[in-house]
Amino acid sequence: MRKFVALGMALLMTASLALTGCGSSEPATSGGQASGSTEAAASSGGAAIRLVNNKVEIDAALKDLAAKYKDETGVEVTIESLGGGVDTQATLKGYYQAGNMPDIFVIEGDKDYPTWEGNLADLSGMEWTKDTDNGYAVDGVMYGFPTTTEAIGLAYNKSILDACGVDPESITSPAAMKAAFEAVDAKKDELGLTAVLGYCAEASQLYWSTGQHLFGTYIDEGLARDDTTYIDLLKDGGKLDDARIAEWAKMVQLFNEYSDPDLLVSGTYDQQVLNFTSGKYAFVTQGSWIGATMTDADHKDAYAEAGNFECGMAPYAFIDGQDTILTNTPNWWAVYKDGNVDEAKKFLEWCATNEGGQQILVEQCGFVSPYKSCSFVASDPFAQTIVDHTAAGKTSAWHWLSMKDGIGQNATGVVFQDFAAGNYTIDEFVETLKEVIEAYYAS
C-alpha cells in the first residue's frame, strides 16, 4: 500500500479541498489546475508536465520560464502557484488523494520527505547533480532539485570594514574576528555607528536566529558538506562535543560584548535589520534572506541613504582555519514517481544547464543559483558572496535542519537570552545548553 493510505481519515478533508480546487473557481491559486494540465497534454502530444510552485510572487517569472521551454522544446509546462496563505503540503496531499498529482512539486527536505517517501522519482545521475552541492538526497539517492541558495554567515558592511582597515577575507580564526571587532569599535564614534554588531538574543521571537541558526554554526562551521559528525552526536541523545562547544561559546560571548546593548535581549528582527541597513552596524548575525528586506519598499530608502553599501559574509570562525559559510536550499523541486517522469527530468536538466533558463531563474525569480557553472548573479546584496563561496567550494551544510523539531523555541533559545542578560558565566552557558538539549532529546 502507498504511504498515504496510512494517513487515513486525516487527509479526507484535504482531498475534498483539492477536488474543489480543480474546479473553475480555482481559489487561492494562480496558474493551471488539473483541467489546465489535461489541455496542455493534449496540445503537446501527451508530453506536457505540471509544476506546483509555493511562491506566488514568482508565478509570472516561472510562466516566462515555461514559455521559453516550450519555444525551445515544444513541451508545455503548466505552472500552478499556491499562495495567499495556502498550506502547500496539505494541498498536495489532497491532490494525491484525488489522483491529481503534479509532475513536479515542492518539498522542504527532511521535513517533508517522510510524507512523500516511496512516491519520489530517483534523480541520481542527472548532469545537474555534478554542478551543485545543494541537491536533496537520502541514503545516497537524489530526490530534490535545488533552485536557489540561502546562506548563514557573519554578515558585514564592506564600506565600514574598509574604513576600519579590516579585510573580511582574514576572518578565519577567533583571534582575527576579535581583532576585526576591536578595529571597528575603535572607530565606532568617528563613523557614527551604534554598535560593532547587531546580535539579538530575545527568545520569544528570535529563538530561530539563536537556537537554530547560530547554534547551527556549532554543528557545521568549517566542515565538509557531507560531514555529519556533530549532528550525528546531537541525534544520539542530545550529546555535544565538549571541546568544540567550548570554543563556539567564546564566540557567542564575544557577540554579547560587542552587540548593540539596547537590542541585545529585547530587540526585534525588524530593528536589527533596519539598523544594519541604515549603516549603524558593521556586522549583523542574520542570513542572506535579509537582502530582500534591505531592498524592499520599506527599507530601500534607508539602504540608499547608507550608500547602498556592498555586503558580504565572513565565516563564524570560532576555531582557527574555519573558512566556510553555511549554505543550503530552503526547498526543492521533486518529481512524482508516477507522473511524467522522463519529461519532468528533461525540464529540470534544462533549468540547470540552459543559459536562458538560468537567467530567468536568477534575474526574474531573484534566485541565487546553486549551480557552480551559472554566470548570472541576482541583484540581492548577498548574492555575490554566496556565488563566490560556492564557486570556491567554501561552503558547509545546514545539518541543523535535522535537529529535533522545536528545539530552538522550546529549549535553547531562552538559554541564549539568559547568557546575553548576564545570568550565566560562559561555563554555565555551556552546561545549561547541554542540560536542556539532553532533556529535550529525552522527552
Sequence and secondary structure as in RCSB ss.txt:
>XXXX:A:sequence
MRKFVALGMALLMTASLALTGCGSSEPATSGGQASGSTEAAASSGGAAIRLVNNKVEIDAALKDLAAKYKDETGV
EVTIESLGGGVDTQATLKGYYQAGNMPDIFVIEGDKDYPTWEGNLADLSGMEWTKDTDNGYAVDGVMYGFPTTTE
AIGLAYNKSILDACGVDPESITSPAAMKAAFEAVDAKKDELGLTAVLGYCAEASQLYWSTGQHLFGTYIDEGLAR
DDTTYIDLLKDGGKLDDARIAEWAKMVQLFNEYSDPDLLVSGTYDQQVLNFTSGKYAFVTQGSWIGATMTDADHK
DAYAEAGNFECGMAPYAFIDGQDTILTNTPNWWAVYKDGNVDEAKKFLEWCATNEGGQQILVEQCGFVSPYKSCS
FVASDPFAQTIVDHTAAGKTSAWHWLSMKDGIGQNATGVVFQDFAAGNYTIDEFVETLKEVIEAYYAS
>XXXX:A:secstr
  GGGGGGGGGHHHHHHHHHHTSTT TTEEE  HHHHHHHHHHTTT  EEEEES GGGHHHHHHHHHHHHHHH  
 EEEEEE TT  HHHHHHHHHHTT   SEEEE GGGTHHHHTTSB   TT GGGGG S  EEETTEEEEEE   E
EESEEEEHHHHHHTT  GGG  SHHHHHHHHHHHHHTHHHHT SEEEE    HHHHHIIIIIIIHHHHHHTTS T
T  HHHHHHHTTS   HHHHHHHHHHHHHHHHHB TTTTTT  HHHHHHHHHTT EEEES BTTHHHHHTSTTTH
HHHHHTT   EEEE    STT   EEEE S EEEEBTTS HHHHHHHHHHHHH HHHHHIIIIIT      TT  
   SSTTHHHHHHHHHTT EE  GGGGS TTHIIIIIHHHHHHHHTT S HHHHHHHHHHHHHHHHH 
